Amino acid sequence: MVHLSGKAGTSDKEAALLDLITFLKEGDYHFVTPTPATHARVLARASQSRAHDLRDIFGWSLPFDPQQIDPLLLRILRDAEMVKQQGDGLKSRLRVSSLGDDLILHSAYPTDGQDAVFFGPDSYRFARLIRQQLSNHPQKAGARLVDIGTGAGAGAIVAAHLCPSADIVMTDINPFALHLARINARAAGVDAHFVETGDLAEIGGQFDLLLANPPYIADAAGRAYRDGGGMHGGKLSLDMARQAIPRLAAGGRCILYTGSAIVDGRDKLREQLTDLAQQQQCLLHYEEIDPDVFGEELESDAYADVERIAVVAAVIERRASLP
């Protein structure tokens, strides 16, 4: 396990990427990242073979002519080692997406690499869930918060804006994810601690708020940012909840955003989480956010018995005092 303090010095590569975010913000850059399927459809258009502007370069991940961009921007990309040769042009290794007033660095399309850092529609829905929960039920001052499997850091950043005095820990098994999350947090003015780990075993104490947006698709390639394991991709979500719930302080919450495969009308993840909450003497609020996503997965053998994949919100709360 590797601990990185948010207060440590900034490396040259980190400084370059912070400069990239500043450059794009000053240019009023905005981009909303779609699903990979939509991204592929847009790029299949004849007009989308070469970048024409910054949104094409940092949003649509199109190759560009080095002569067409500001020399300062090109130097920033090269200093960060985040540009590569593609054909007779160059391509950014990163995308940059809008999240409220913040810009979030994540992996360029297509996200095929084992260390890819994903950001997309699920990230926006997760952010909306966190805003809704913390607006309706604000956290106390000085709350301890952990974002499990933080990825690009979107969940913790959104929560930090609503809980400015929180003590924040962001974890991930992917060093590259933590690298980008650290930069994204700094650019958003969020101070946090970063821990390279796959569980909470070596992070001490209890937490007032646990956030989790785990992968929930059964991925044959086993990509960490996408593969949710057994239960048609739901096992990782259940495992995270099993880790998180015992670490909740009195009155603490676990906000879990994930997906669940529905088989013969049954939601097995909901059933398992209901049993877990009862065993731990916690309250569970569970709802479907979207009843049908990633329908193309049903064509694979892994989903031969699945009728739909639902996006769900599970908010698990430890009672402030037991009756």
C-alpha positions as CSV (number, residue, x, y, z in Angstrom):
1,M,0.0,0.0,0.0
2,V,1.3,3.4,-1.0
3,H,0.2,6.6,0.8
4,L,0.5,10.0,-0.9
5,S,-0.3,13.1,1.0
6,G,-2.2,15.8,-0.8
7,K,0.2,18.3,0.8
8,A,3.4,16.8,-0.8
9,G,5.4,18.6,-3.4
10,T,4.3,18.7,-7.0
11,S,6.3,16.8,-9.6
12,D,7.1,18.4,-13.0
13,K,4.6,16.1,-14.7
14,E,1.9,17.1,-12.2
15,A,2.7,20.7,-12.6
16,A,2.4,20.4,-16.4
17,L,-1.0,18.9,-16.1
18,L,-2.2,21.5,-13.6
19,D,-1.0,24.0,-16.3
20,L,-3.1,22.2,-18.8
21,I,-6.2,22.5,-16.7
22,T,-5.5,26.2,-16.1
23,F,-4.9,26.8,-19.9
24,L,-8.2,25.1,-20.8
25,K,-10.2,26.9,-18.1
26,E,-8.9,30.3,-19.2
27,G,-10.0,29.4,-22.7
28,D,-13.6,28.6,-21.4
29,Y,-13.2,24.9,-22.5
30,H,-16.2,22.6,-21.9
31,F,-16.8,19.0,-22.9
32,V,-19.4,16.4,-21.7
33,T,-18.1,12.9,-22.2
34,P,-20.6,10.4,-23.6
35,T,-20.7,6.6,-23.5
36,P,-18.0,4.7,-25.4
37,A,-20.7,3.5,-27.9
38,T,-21.8,7.1,-28.6
39,H,-18.2,8.2,-28.9
40,A,-17.5,5.5,-31.5
41,R,-20.6,6.6,-33.5
42,V,-19.5,10.2,-33.5
43,L,-16.0,9.3,-34.6
44,A,-17.3,7.1,-37.4
45,R,-18.6,10.2,-39.2
46,A,-16.4,11.3,-42.1
47,S,-16.0,14.8,-40.7
48,Q,-14.5,13.4,-37.4
49,S,-11.1,12.1,-38.6
50,R,-9.0,15.1,-37.6
51,A,-9.1,17.6,-34.8
52,H,-10.4,21.1,-35.6
53,D,-10.4,22.6,-32.1
54,L,-9.5,21.9,-28.5
55,R,-12.7,19.9,-27.9
56,D,-11.7,17.6,-30.7
57,I,-8.3,17.2,-29.2
58,F,-9.2,16.8,-25.5
59,G,-12.8,15.6,-25.7
60,W,-13.1,13.5,-28.8
61,S,-9.5,12.2,-28.7
62,L,-8.8,13.0,-32.4
63,P,-5.3,13.3,-33.8
64,F,-4.1,16.9,-34.5
65,D,-1.4,18.7,-36.4
66,P,1.1,20.1,-34.0
67,Q,1.1,23.4,-36.0
68,Q,-2.5,24.0,-35.2
69,I,-2.3,24.4,-31.4
70,D,-0.7,27.0,-29.2
71,P,3.0,26.2,-28.7
72,L,2.6,26.6,-25.0
73,L,-0.1,23.9,-25.0
74,L,2.1,21.5,-27.0
75,R,5.0,22.1,-24.6
76,I,2.7,21.4,-21.6
77,L,1.6,18.1,-23.2
78,R,5.2,17.1,-23.9
79,D,6.4,18.0,-20.4
80,A,3.6,15.8,-19.0
81,E,4.5,13.0,-21.4
82,M,0.8,12.9,-22.4
83,V,1.1,13.2,-26.2
84,K,1.9,10.4,-28.7
85,Q,2.5,10.1,-32.4
86,Q,-0.5,8.9,-34.4
87,G,-0.1,8.7,-38.2
88,D,1.3,11.9,-39.4
89,G,-0.1,13.8,-36.4
90,L,-0.2,13.8,-32.6
91,K,-2.8,12.6,-30.2
92,S,-3.4,13.5,-26.5
93,R,-3.2,10.5,-24.1
94,L,-5.8,12.3,-21.9
95,R,-9.3,13.5,-22.2
96,V,-10.6,16.5,-20.2
97,S,-14.2,16.6,-19.2
98,S,-16.4,19.2,-17.5
99,L,-17.9,18.5,-14.1
100,G,-19.7,21.6,-12.8
101,D,-17.1,24.3,-12.6
102,D,-14.2,21.8,-12.6
103,L,-12.3,20.1,-15.3
104,I,-11.4,16.4,-14.9
105,L,-8.5,14.6,-16.5
106,H,-9.0,11.0,-17.5
107,S,-7.9,8.5,-20.2
108,A,-8.2,9.2,-23.9
109,Y,-10.6,7.2,-26.0
110,P,-10.6,4.3,-26.6
111,T,-10.1,3.2,-22.9
112,D,-8.6,-0.2,-23.7
113,G,-5.6,-0.2,-21.4
114,Q,-5.5,-2.2,-18.2
115,D,-4.7,1.1,-16.3
116,A,-7.3,3.2,-18.1
117,V,-9.1,5.8,-16.0
118,F,-12.7,6.1,-17.0
119,F,-15.0,9.1,-16.7
120,G,-18.4,9.3,-18.4
121,P,-22.2,9.2,-17.9
122,D,-21.9,7.1,-14.8
123,S,-19.6,9.7,-13.3
124,Y,-22.2,12.4,-13.9
125,R,-25.0,10.3,-12.4
126,F,-22.8,9.5,-9.4
127,A,-22.0,13.2,-8.9
128,R,-25.7,14.0,-9.0
129,L,-26.5,11.4,-6.4
130,I,-23.8,12.8,-4.1
131,R,-25.1,16.3,-4.5
132,Q,-28.6,15.2,-3.8
133,Q,-27.7,13.2,-0.7
134,L,-25.4,15.9,0.8
135,S,-27.8,18.7,0.0
136,N,-30.7,17.0,1.6
137,H,-28.6,15.7,4.6
138,P,-25.4,17.7,5.0
139,Q,-22.4,16.2,6.7
140,K,-21.2,17.5,10.0
141,A,-18.2,19.7,10.2
142,G,-14.9,17.8,10.2
143,A,-16.5,14.6,8.8
144,R,-14.1,11.8,7.7
145,L,-14.8,10.8,4.1
146,V,-13.3,8.1,1.9
147,D,-13.9,7.6,-1.8
148,I,-13.2,3.9,-2.5
149,G,-11.9,3.2,-6.0
150,T,-11.8,7.0,-6.7
151,G,-10.8,6.7,-10.4
152,A,-10.4,10.2,-11.7
153,G,-11.6,11.5,-8.3
154,A,-15.0,12.9,-9.3
155,G,-17.0,11.6,-6.3
156,A,-14.6,13.0,-3.6
157,I,-14.3,16.3,-5.4
158,V,-18.0,16.8,-5.6
159,A,-18.4,15.8,-2.0
160,A,-15.6,18.1,-0.9
161,H,-17.2,21.1,-2.4
162,L,-20.3,20.4,-0.2
163,C,-18.2,19.4,2.9
164,P,-15.4,21.9,2.8
165,S,-14.0,20.9,6.3
166,A,-14.0,17.2,5.6
167,D,-11.0,15.0,6.1
168,I,-10.8,13.2,2.7
169,V,-9.1,10.0,1.7
170,M,-9.1,8.8,-1.9
171,T,-8.2,5.2,-2.7
172,D,-7.6,3.2,-5.9
173,I,-5.7,0.1,-7.0
174,N,-4.5,1.9,-10.1
175,P,-1.5,4.2,-9.6
176,F,-2.3,6.1,-12.8
177,A,-5.8,6.8,-11.5
178,L,-4.4,8.2,-8.2
179,H,-2.0,10.3,-10.2
180,L,-4.8,11.9,-12.2
181,A,-7.1,12.1,-9.1
182,R,-4.4,14.0,-7.2
183,I,-4.1,16.5,-10.0
184,N,-7.9,16.9,-10.5
185,A,-8.3,17.4,-6.8
186,R,-5.6,20.1,-6.6
187,A,-7.0,21.9,-9.6
188,A,-10.4,21.9,-7.9
189,G,-8.9,23.3,-4.7
190,V,-9.5,20.0,-2.8
191,D,-7.0,18.8,-0.2
192,A,-7.0,15.0,0.3
193,H,-4.8,12.0,1.1
194,F,-4.3,9.4,-1.6
195,V,-3.9,5.7,-0.8
196,E,-3.0,3.0,-3.4
197,T,-5.0,0.0,-2.1
198,G,-7.8,-2.3,-3.0
199,D,-9.5,-2.3,0.4
200,L,-9.9,-0.4,3.7
201,A,-7.9,-2.8,5.8
202,E,-4.9,-0.5,6.3
203,I,-6.9,2.7,6.7
204,G,-7.7,3.2,10.4
205,G,-10.7,4.4,12.2
206,Q,-14.4,5.0,11.3
207,F,-15.8,7.2,8.6
208,D,-18.9,9.5,8.4
209,L,-19.2,9.1,4.6
210,L,-18.1,6.4,2.3
211,L,-18.4,6.9,-1.5
212,A,-18.2,4.1,-4.0
213,N,-18.8,3.9,-7.8
214,P,-17.3,0.5,-8.6
215,P,-17.3,-1.2,-12.1
216,Y,-20.4,-3.3,-12.5
217,I,-20.0,-5.0,-15.9
218,A,-18.7,-8.6,-16.3
219,D,-15.7,-7.8,-18.5
220,A,-14.1,-10.8,-20.3
221,A,-10.8,-8.8,-20.6
222,G,-10.8,-8.2,-16.8
223,R,-10.0,-4.5,-17.1
224,A,-9.9,-3.0,-13.6
225,Y,-12.0,0.1,-14.4
226,R,-14.7,-2.0,-16.0
227,D,-14.9,-5.5,-14.5
228,G,-17.3,-6.0,-11.6
229,G,-16.6,-9.7,-11.2
230,G,-19.2,-12.4,-10.4
231,M,-23.0,-11.9,-10.1
232,H,-23.0,-10.5,-13.7
233,G,-20.6,-7.7,-12.5
234,G,-22.3,-7.1,-9.1
235,K,-19.9,-8.9,-6.8
236,L,-17.4,-6.1,-6.5
237,S,-20.2,-3.7,-5.4
238,L,-21.3,-6.2,-2.8
239,D,-17.7,-6.7,-1.6
240,M,-17.2,-2.9,-1.3
241,A,-20.4,-2.6,0.8
242,R,-19.2,-5.5,3.1
243,Q,-16.0,-3.6,3.7
244,A,-17.6,-0.2,4.1
245,I,-20.5,-0.8,6.4
246,P,-18.6,-2.0,9.5
247,R,-16.5,1.2,9.2
248,L,-19.4,3.6,9.4
249,A,-19.5,5.8,12.4
250,A,-22.9,6.3,14.2
251,G,-25.1,8.3,11.8
252,G,-22.6,7.6,8.9
253,R,-23.6,6.8,5.4
254,C,-22.3,4.7,2.5
255,I,-23.4,6.1,-0.9
256,L,-23.0,3.3,-3.4
257,Y,-23.7,4.0,-7.1
258,T,-23.6,0.9,-9.3
259,G,-25.4,-1.4,-11.7
260,S,-27.3,-4.6,-11.1
261,A,-28.2,-7.4,-13.6
262,I,-31.9,-8.3,-13.4
263,V,-32.6,-12.0,-13.9
264,D,-36.2,-13.3,-14.1
265,G,-37.4,-10.0,-12.6
266,R,-35.1,-10.4,-9.5
267,D,-32.4,-8.0,-8.4
268,K,-30.0,-10.2,-6.5
269,L,-27.7,-7.3,-5.5
270,R,-30.6,-5.6,-3.8
271,E,-31.5,-8.8,-1.9
272,Q,-27.9,-9.2,-0.8
273,L,-27.6,-5.6,0.3
274,T,-30.9,-5.8,2.2
275,D,-29.6,-8.8,4.2
276,L,-26.3,-7.1,4.8
277,A,-27.9,-3.9,6.1
278,Q,-30.1,-5.9,8.4
279,Q,-27.2,-7.9,9.8
280,Q,-25.3,-4.7,10.5
281,Q,-28.3,-2.9,12.0
282,C,-28.3,-0.3,9.3
283,L,-30.9,1.3,7.2
284,L,-31.0,0.8,3.4
285,H,-32.5,3.1,0.8
286,Y,-32.3,1.5,-2.6
287,E,-33.7,2.7,-6.0
288,E,-33.2,2.3,-9.7
289,I,-31.8,5.5,-11.2
290,D,-32.0,4.1,-14.8
291,P,-33.8,0.8,-15.5
292,D,-31.9,-0.1,-18.7
293,V,-28.2,0.7,-19.5
294,F,-25.5,-1.1,-21.6
295,G,-28.1,-3.1,-23.4
296,E,-25.4,-4.2,-25.9
297,E,-23.9,-6.4,-23.1
298,L,-26.9,-8.7,-23.3
299,E,-25.6,-10.0,-26.6
300,S,-22.6,-11.6,-24.8
301,D,-22.6,-15.1,-23.3
302,A,-22.0,-13.7,-19.8
303,Y,-25.5,-12.1,-19.9
304,A,-27.4,-14.9,-21.6
305,D,-29.9,-15.1,-18.7
306,V,-30.1,-11.3,-18.0
307,E,-33.1,-9.3,-19.1
308,R,-31.7,-5.8,-18.3
309,I,-29.0,-4.0,-16.4
310,A,-30.2,-1.3,-14.1
311,V,-28.2,1.6,-12.6
312,V,-29.0,1.7,-8.9
313,A,-28.3,3.9,-5.9
314,A,-27.9,2.2,-2.5
315,V,-27.5,4.5,0.5
316,I,-26.7,2.6,3.7
317,E,-26.9,4.4,7.0
318,R,-25.9,3.4,10.4
319,R,-28.4,4.5,13.0
320,A,-27.2,7.4,15.2
321,S,-28.4,5.4,18.2
322,L,-29.9,1.9,18.4
323,P,-33.3,1.5,20.0
